[in-house]
Amino acid sequence: MEALKQRICREGKILPGNIIKVDGFLNHCVDTRFMGELAEEFARHFDVSKVTKILTAEASGIALAAVCSYKYGIPMVFAKKAKSDNIEGGLYKSEVMSYTYKKKVTLICAKDWITSDDKVLIIDDFMARGEAMHGLLDIVKQAGAELVGIGIAVEKGFQGGGDTLRSEGHDLYSLAIIDEADPETGFRFREV
């Protein structure tokens, strides 16, 4: 998606450790109108009329998933990273390594919110190695739900998570795939 690539080039920052910062519009300060454009692009790729739930991970994926949920008229569920007292009943759990936080986290989702009747579209803001995505896929599998596809706003292609998921046969649609991020030369994107 050309508009997203331009926004990354204009506002994105490259930090030490291959960290790409796009928090000025995507996942800290959120440009909801622009999120609507991303949601429309996902709807051009996925048949959202077949989707019954949108799933994401806490916390930065929630904004984009919520806008998609609103646009498509489909409920959104997010996997929490900590159990709170208001979660009762059975839980789906999946332990993943967080690239951002550099520690293991357990994604949890109440069994009430995803069932074997659901057709799930996973939406997330960012993907590096795909650890969180594998956790979300594990939750979909535990529920016995059907995966419709995976929509990612920004994929760090040079870290291989997306390539692994595609090789596993998943319909992964990333709106911008960054193949190189260099503080001197900027961003290089993969043509899709």
C-alpha positions in Angstrom: 0.0 0.0 0.0 1.8 3.1 -1.3 0.2 5.5 1.2 1.5 3.4 4.1 5.0 3.2 2.6 5.1 6.9 2.2 4.0 7.5 5.8 6.7 5.1 7.1 9.3 6.9 5.1 8.1 10.3 6.2 7.5 9.6 9.9 9.1 6.3 10.7 12.3 6.1 12.8 15.0 3.4 12.8 16.3 2.7 16.3 19.2 0.5 17.4 18.4 -3.3 17.4 16.3 -3.2 14.2 13.5 -1.4 16.0 11.2 0.5 13.6 9.2 3.2 15.3 5.9 4.2 13.7 4.2 5.2 16.8 3.2 8.7 15.5 0.4 7.3 13.5 0.0 3.5 13.9 0.3 2.3 17.5 0.8 5.0 20.2 -0.6 8.2 18.7 -3.2 6.7 16.3 -4.5 8.3 13.1 -7.9 6.6 13.0 -8.8 8.0 9.6 -5.7 6.5 8.2 -6.5 3.2 10.1 -9.8 3.3 8.1 -7.8 3.3 4.9 -5.8 0.3 6.0 -9.1 -1.5 7.0 -10.4 -0.8 3.5 -7.3 -2.3 1.9 -7.6 -5.4 4.1 -11.3 -5.7 2.9 -10.2 -5.7 -0.7 -8.0 -8.7 0.0 -10.1 -10.8 2.4 -13.7 -11.7 2.0 -14.8 -10.1 5.3 -18.4 -11.2 4.7 -17.2 -14.7 5.8 -15.5 -13.4 9.0 -17.3 -13.7 12.3 -14.5 -12.5 14.6 -11.4 -10.3 14.3 -8.5 -11.3 16.7 -5.5 -9.4 17.7 -3.0 -9.2 20.6 -2.8 -6.7 23.4 -1.9 -3.9 23.2 -0.7 -2.1 20.0 -2.8 -4.2 17.6 -6.0 -3.2 19.3 -6.4 0.2 17.5 -6.2 -1.2 14.0 -8.3 -4.3 14.8 -11.0 -2.1 16.4 -11.2 0.2 13.3 -11.5 -3.0 11.1 -14.1 -4.3 13.5 -16.1 -1.1 13.2 -15.8 -0.9 9.4 -16.8 -4.5 8.8 -19.5 -4.7 11.6 -17.7 -7.7 13.1 -16.8 -8.2 16.8 -13.2 -7.8 17.8 -11.4 -9.9 20.4 -8.0 -9.3 21.8 -5.7 -11.8 23.5 -4.6 -10.3 26.8 -1.0 -10.6 28.1 -2.1 -10.8 31.8 -5.1 -12.5 33.5 -7.3 -10.1 35.3 -9.9 -10.8 37.9 -12.8 -10.2 35.5 -11.9 -13.1 33.2 -13.8 -16.2 34.3 -14.3 -19.7 33.0 -12.0 -21.5 30.6 -9.1 -19.8 28.8 -7.1 -20.4 25.7 -3.4 -19.8 26.5 -0.3 -19.6 24.3 3.2 -18.7 25.4 5.2 -16.6 23.0 8.5 -14.7 23.0 7.9 -10.9 22.7 10.4 -9.3 20.4 9.5 -5.8 21.7 9.7 -6.7 25.4 12.4 -9.4 25.0 10.7 -11.8 27.4 8.1 -14.6 27.3 4.5 -13.6 27.6 1.4 -15.7 27.7 -1.5 -14.7 25.4 -4.8 -15.5 27.0 -8.4 -15.4 25.6 -11.6 -16.4 27.3 -13.2 -19.4 25.6 -16.5 -17.5 25.6 -15.2 -15.2 22.8 -13.9 -17.6 20.2 -15.6 -20.9 19.4 -15.5 -23.6 16.8 -18.3 -21.8 15.0 -16.1 -18.8 14.3 -14.3 -17.8 11.2 -11.4 -15.6 12.3 -9.4 -12.8 10.7 -6.3 -11.9 12.6 -5.3 -8.3 12.3 -2.1 -6.8 13.8 -0.2 -3.6 13.4 3.3 -5.0 13.2 5.1 -8.3 12.7 8.8 -9.1 13.0 9.6 -12.8 13.7 6.0 -13.8 13.9 6.1 -15.1 17.5 2.9 -13.3 18.6 1.2 -14.4 15.4 2.0 -18.0 16.1 0.4 -17.5 19.5 -2.7 -16.1 18.0 -2.8 -19.0 15.5 -2.5 -21.4 18.4 -5.5 -19.8 20.1 -7.6 -20.1 16.9 -6.5 -23.8 16.7 -7.4 -24.4 20.4 -10.8 -23.0 19.8 -11.4 -25.2 16.7 -12.2 -22.0 14.8 -11.4 -21.5 11.1 -8.7 -19.0 10.1 -9.8 -16.8 7.2 -6.4 -15.0 7.0 -3.9 -12.7 8.6 -3.7 -9.0 7.9 -0.6 -7.1 9.0 0.0 -3.3 8.5 3.8 -3.4 8.7 6.0 -6.5 8.3 9.7 -6.5 8.9 10.5 -8.8 6.0 14.1 -9.0 6.9 13.2 -10.9 10.1 11.5 -13.8 8.4 8.3 -14.1 10.3 6.0 -13.5 7.3 8.0 -15.8 5.1 7.6 -18.6 7.6 3.9 -18.0 7.9 3.4 -18.0 4.2 5.5 -21.2 3.8 3.1 -22.8 6.4 0.2 -22.0 3.9 -1.4 -19.1 5.7 -3.1 -16.3 3.7 -0.9 -13.5 5.1 -1.5 -10.0 3.6 0.9 -7.3 4.7 0.3 -3.8 3.5 4.0 -2.8 3.7 6.9 -5.2 3.9 10.2 -3.6 4.9 13.1 -5.6 3.6 15.8 -3.1 4.8 15.9 -0.4 7.4 19.1 1.5 7.6 19.5 4.8 9.5 21.7 6.2 6.7 19.8 5.0 3.6 16.3 4.7 5.0 13.7 2.1 4.2 13.6 -0.4 1.3 10.3 -2.1 0.7 9.5 -5.4 -0.9 7.3 -5.2 -4.0 4.1 -7.3 -3.5 
